[in-house]
């Protein structure tokens, strides 16, 4: 079974805390994000292919907590590759539709 990376760096960020801070953060972060602990755990282990995202307000709060930039919260290579692939497909589709319209008008 291939390794599927996490969508967010939340797992690593939490693991870099001291044990005491980790335990407190596991109670504190769901509270400030106004989600259940179960939802928060789902965020930690969410795989890259899952389309559901953490609400941006919660991402901002966690970035402030971890003292990181928003871009460092995401597992960037996965997000970047996925976005580039989507753009490539969109561009190909768009160019095909433009060429079809162009052919019809000539």
C-alpha positions as CSV (number, residue, x, y, z in Angstrom):
1,X,0.0,0.0,0.0
2,X,1.6,3.3,-1.0
3,X,2.2,6.0,1.5
4,X,-0.4,8.8,1.3
5,X,0.9,12.0,2.9
6,X,-1.2,14.1,5.3
7,X,-2.9,17.1,3.8
8,X,-1.7,19.4,6.6
9,X,1.5,19.6,8.7
10,X,-0.5,19.6,11.8
11,X,0.8,16.2,12.9
12,X,4.4,17.3,12.7
13,X,3.7,20.6,14.3
14,X,2.0,18.9,17.3
15,X,4.8,16.3,17.6
16,X,7.4,19.1,17.8
17,X,5.8,20.3,21.0
18,X,6.9,19.2,24.5
19,X,4.8,16.4,25.9
20,X,3.1,18.8,28.3
21,X,2.4,21.4,25.6
22,X,1.1,18.6,23.3
23,X,-1.4,17.4,25.8
24,X,-2.6,20.9,26.5
25,X,-2.7,21.8,22.8
26,X,-4.9,18.7,22.1
27,X,-7.5,20.3,24.4
28,X,-6.9,23.9,23.6
29,X,-6.9,23.9,19.8
30,X,-10.2,22.2,19.3
31,X,-11.7,24.6,21.8
32,X,-10.4,27.8,20.0
33,X,-11.4,26.3,16.6
34,X,-14.8,25.5,18.0
35,X,-14.8,21.8,16.9
36,X,-15.0,18.5,18.7
37,X,-11.9,16.7,19.6
38,X,-12.9,14.0,17.1
39,X,-13.0,16.6,14.3
40,X,-9.6,18.0,15.4
41,X,-8.1,14.5,15.3
42,X,-9.6,14.0,11.8
43,X,-7.8,17.2,10.8
44,X,-4.5,15.9,12.1
45,X,-4.7,12.6,10.1
46,X,-6.5,13.9,7.0
47,X,-4.9,12.5,3.9
48,X,-3.9,14.6,0.9
49,X,-6.6,13.3,-1.4
50,X,-9.5,14.3,0.8
51,X,-11.3,17.3,-0.7
52,X,-12.6,18.6,2.6
53,X,-10.6,21.5,4.1
54,X,-10.2,23.0,7.5
55,X,-12.0,26.3,7.7
56,X,-9.7,29.2,7.0
57,X,-10.4,30.9,10.3
58,X,-9.3,27.8,12.2
59,X,-6.2,27.5,10.0
60,X,-5.3,31.1,10.9
61,X,-5.8,30.5,14.6
62,X,-3.5,27.4,14.5
63,X,-0.9,29.3,12.5
64,X,-0.8,32.0,15.2
65,X,-0.6,29.3,17.9
66,X,2.3,27.5,16.1
67,X,3.9,30.8,15.0
68,X,4.1,29.8,11.4
69,X,3.0,31.3,8.0
70,X,-0.2,29.8,6.5
71,X,1.7,28.2,3.7
72,X,3.8,26.2,6.2
73,X,0.6,24.7,7.6
74,X,-0.2,22.9,4.4
75,X,1.7,19.9,3.1
76,X,2.9,22.1,0.3
77,X,4.3,19.7,-2.3
78,X,1.0,17.8,-2.4
79,X,-1.1,20.9,-2.7
80,X,1.2,22.5,-5.2
81,X,1.3,19.4,-7.4
82,X,-2.4,18.9,-7.2
83,X,-3.1,22.5,-8.2
84,X,-0.6,22.4,-11.1
85,X,-2.2,19.3,-12.4
86,X,-5.7,20.8,-12.2
87,X,-4.5,23.9,-14.0
88,X,-2.9,21.9,-16.7
89,X,-6.1,19.9,-17.3
90,X,-8.2,23.1,-17.2
91,X,-5.8,24.8,-19.6
92,X,-6.0,21.9,-22.1
93,X,-9.8,21.8,-21.9
94,X,-10.0,25.6,-22.3
95,X,-7.7,25.6,-25.3
96,X,-9.7,22.8,-26.9
97,X,-12.9,24.8,-26.4
98,X,-11.3,27.9,-27.8
99,X,-10.0,26.1,-30.8
100,X,-13.5,24.7,-31.4
101,X,-15.1,28.2,-31.2
102,X,-12.4,29.6,-33.4
103,X,-13.0,26.9,-36.1
104,X,-16.8,27.6,-36.0
105,X,-16.3,31.3,-36.6
106,X,-14.0,30.8,-39.6
